[in-house]
Amino acid sequence: MYSTQGITDVASVTELRTSFQDVVDAAQEGDGVIVQRNNEPYAVLMTFDGVKSWQEKIKEQERRINELESQIENG
């Protein structure tokens, strides 16, 4: 089994095709939906706000890393 990184909803590609609105609703209600293909993670469906939030977190982590690298270089 693979790690879902906190995303609890999983749908197959077939479910996505047949029940798209239900999968979108599940993505909106939670942290997203992992879409599986051949029982392996293939994609993640998330809200636009969810994507923006992840991008902000990544930028913050990059900023912290740069600060730490600068502190290490400057002793």
Phi, psi and omega in degrees: 000150182257161179281135180265359177052039176089355176271119188266340182267136180227137177223147175277165176301322178298315177299321179299318179294317187272335185227047186305313183298321178296320180292319177299317178300318179296321178295321181290326183280336183240211181265007182127178178228128174279129177260124181260146171227125184056041179062022176235149178298133184239319182204170175232131176256118179224163178289161178297319178297324177297318178296315179299320179297315178298318179298319178296319179296319179296315178299320179296317178296320177298319178298316179297318179298315179299319178298314180295319178298320179295320179295320180294317180295325183269002175074000000 
